[in-house]
Amino acid sequence: MTKHAGMSTAYLDWEVRWRSEEGRADWLEPEADVRNLSAHLHHAGVRKVLDLGCGVGRHTLYLAALGFAVSALDASESGLAHAREITDQLKCQIDFRVGSMTDLPYEDNSFDYVLAWNVIYHGDGAVVRRSIGEIARVLKPGRIYQGTMLSKRNINYRLGREIAANTLIGGNTSDKEHPHYYCNARELVALFEGFELISVIEREQRKPGSYHWHLVAESVEELAD
């Protein structure tokens, strides 16, 4: 089980789900937090953005419609296929790629904004830290990250079975056979020590007890010699 904990495997569930209209139905509208921050992005000089774990493209398409140069990455071929289909219909220009959050196929300092909504906590601590490191690597210094993490107040932290430090499987998650990493506020701050935290809010999402950390942060500016 320890070997399984270190893997980011939840996309296997989503790969099946994204193939049907019913499975995609709850994942077509952009999140309010993303819409609210998007008004600030233009004022902040954001041009190049990455939707990490883009799924069926709800945020990818939204950001492209606002005029940003969007790259989108997911491990699910079926999710990307749907997103590409809609993109072609709308005649948008989006750089879609299949890939892993722990090994992003982009150069250093490539993006002004990275979004990872309900993505990077799918794995154990090593997976989470590697994913955060990759986000920091591809972000330009002083630029914006927006994402979520699972809170230890989440009901599934109590229902699941721990298979590594802060990492559980089971509970009532939709991808319950795959590892999920949970953290409290102190642990969250430590994970994002390479960022300046701008906003951290603990919120329930779709179901009662589904507490997540919603955060906005800036990558640390490079220091002058």
C-alpha positions in Angstrom: 0.0 0.0 0.0 2.9 2.4 0.6 3.9 2.2 -3.0 0.3 2.9 -4.1 0.2 6.0 -1.8 3.1 7.6 -3.6 1.3 7.4 -6.9 -1.0 10.0 -8.5 -3.6 7.6 -9.8 -6.9 9.4 -9.3 -7.0 10.4 -13.0 -7.8 6.8 -13.8 -11.3 7.3 -12.3 -11.7 10.6 -14.2 -10.6 9.0 -17.4 -13.7 6.8 -17.3 -16.0 9.6 -16.0 -15.1 12.1 -18.7 -16.2 9.7 -21.5 -19.9 10.2 -20.8 -22.1 13.3 -20.9 -23.5 12.3 -17.5 -20.0 12.1 -16.0 -19.1 15.5 -17.3 -22.3 17.2 -16.2 -21.0 18.5 -12.9 -17.7 19.8 -14.3 -18.7 22.3 -17.0 -19.0 25.6 -15.1 -16.0 27.5 -13.9 -15.7 28.0 -10.1 -16.7 31.3 -8.6 -13.3 31.8 -7.0 -11.7 31.5 -10.5 -14.2 33.9 -12.0 -13.6 36.4 -9.2 -9.8 36.3 -9.5 -9.9 36.6 -13.3 -11.0 40.2 -13.1 -7.7 40.9 -11.3 -5.5 39.0 -13.7 -5.6 41.5 -16.5 -4.8 44.3 -14.2 -1.9 42.3 -12.9 -0.4 42.0 -16.4 -1.2 38.3 -16.7 -0.9 37.0 -20.3 0.3 33.3 -20.3 -1.7 30.9 -18.1 -1.6 27.2 -17.3 -4.7 25.2 -16.3 -3.1 22.3 -14.5 -5.4 19.3 -14.3 -7.8 20.9 -16.8 -10.3 18.0 -16.9 -12.9 18.7 -19.6 -11.8 22.3 -19.9 -14.2 24.3 -17.9 -11.6 26.8 -16.7 -9.4 26.5 -19.8 -12.2 27.7 -22.1 -13.3 30.4 -19.7 -9.8 31.8 -19.5 -9.3 31.6 -23.2 -12.5 33.5 -23.8 -11.1 36.3 -21.6 -8.2 36.7 -24.0 -5.4 34.9 -22.1 -2.9 32.7 -23.9 -3.8 29.3 -22.3 -2.0 26.1 -21.9 -3.9 23.1 -20.5 -2.6 19.8 -19.1 -4.2 16.7 -17.8 -3.4 13.0 -17.4 -6.8 12.0 -18.8 -7.0 11.5 -22.5 -10.8 11.5 -22.5 -11.0 14.8 -20.7 -8.7 16.4 -23.1 -10.6 15.0 -26.1 -13.8 16.7 -24.9 -12.0 19.9 -24.2 -10.4 19.9 -27.7 -13.7 19.2 -29.3 -15.3 22.2 -27.7 -12.2 24.3 -28.5 -12.4 23.5 -32.1 -16.1 24.4 -32.2 -15.3 27.8 -30.7 -12.2 28.2 -32.8 -10.0 28.9 -29.8 -6.2 28.6 -29.8 -5.2 26.5 -26.7 -2.1 24.4 -26.2 -3.4 21.0 -24.8 -1.0 18.4 -23.5 -1.2 15.1 -21.8 1.1 15.0 -18.8 1.8 14.6 -15.1 1.6 17.3 -12.4 4.8 16.0 -11.0 6.8 16.5 -14.2 5.4 19.5 -16.1 6.4 19.6 -19.8 7.2 23.4 -19.8 10.3 25.5 -19.4 11.2 27.4 -16.3 9.4 30.8 -15.8 6.8 30.1 -18.5 3.6 31.4 -17.0 2.1 34.4 -15.3 -0.7 32.4 -13.6 -1.1 28.7 -12.8 -4.5 27.3 -11.8 -4.8 23.8 -10.2 -8.3 23.3 -8.9 -8.8 20.1 -6.8 -5.8 18.6 -8.4 -2.4 18.4 -6.6 -3.6 16.6 -3.4 -4.1 13.4 -5.3 -1.1 11.5 -3.9 1.1 11.3 -0.8 3.3 14.1 0.6 6.1 13.4 -1.9 3.6 13.8 -4.8 2.2 17.0 -3.4 5.6 18.6 -2.7 6.9 17.6 -6.2 3.8 19.1 -7.8 4.2 22.3 -5.8 7.8 22.5 -6.8 6.9 22.1 -10.5 4.3 24.8 -10.2 7.0 27.1 -8.6 9.4 26.2 -11.4 7.1 27.1 -14.3 5.8 30.3 -12.7 7.6 33.5 -13.4 8.9 35.2 -10.2 6.3 37.2 -8.4 3.4 35.7 -10.4 0.1 34.1 -9.3 -0.9 30.6 -8.3 -4.5 29.7 -7.5 -5.5 26.3 -6.2 -7.0 24.1 -3.5 -5.9 21.5 -1.0 -7.9 19.1 1.2 -8.4 20.2 4.8 -8.1 17.9 7.8 -11.6 19.1 8.7 -12.9 17.3 5.6 -15.2 14.5 6.6 -13.3 12.0 4.5 -10.2 12.6 6.6 -12.1 10.9 9.5 -13.7 8.2 7.3 -10.7 7.2 5.2 -7.9 4.8 5.9 -4.4 6.3 6.4 -1.8 4.6 4.1 1.0 7.2 4.6 1.5 10.4 6.6 -1.6 12.6 6.0 -2.6 10.4 3.1 -5.9 8.4 3.0 -8.0 6.3 0.7 -11.7 5.5 1.1 -14.3 7.7 2.6 -17.0 9.2 0.4 -14.7 10.7 -2.3 -15.8 10.1 -5.9 -12.3 8.5 -6.5 -12.2 6.7 -3.2 -9.7 4.0 -4.2 -7.0 6.5 -4.8 -4.8 8.4 -2.4 -5.7 11.9 -1.1 -3.4 14.1 1.0 -4.9 16.3 3.8 -3.3 19.1 5.7 -4.1 21.6 8.5 -3.3 25.4 8.2 0.2 25.0 9.7 1.1 22.2 7.3 -0.4 24.2 4.3 1.9 27.1 5.1 4.9 24.8 5.2 4.1 23.2 1.9 3.9 26.6 0.2 7.0 28.1 1.8 8.3 29.1 -1.6 5.2 31.3 -2.1 3.8 34.5 -0.5 0.3 33.5 0.6 -2.2 36.2 -0.4 -5.5 34.5 0.5 -6.2 31.3 2.4 -9.9 30.3 3.1 -11.3 27.0 4.3 -14.5 26.2 2.6 -17.0 23.4 2.1 -17.4 22.6 -1.6 -20.2 20.5 -3.1 -21.2 18.5 0.0 -21.5 19.2 3.7 -18.2 18.5 5.4 -16.2 18.7 2.2 -13.7 21.2 3.5 -11.0 22.4 1.2 -8.3 25.1 1.5 -8.8 27.7 -1.3 -5.6 29.7 -1.8 -4.1 32.4 -3.9 -0.3 32.9 -3.7 2.5 34.6 -5.5 5.8 32.9 -6.3 8.7 34.4 -4.5 10.5 37.2 -6.4 14.1 36.5 -7.3 16.5 38.4 -5.1 19.0 40.8 -6.7 22.7 40.0 -6.3 
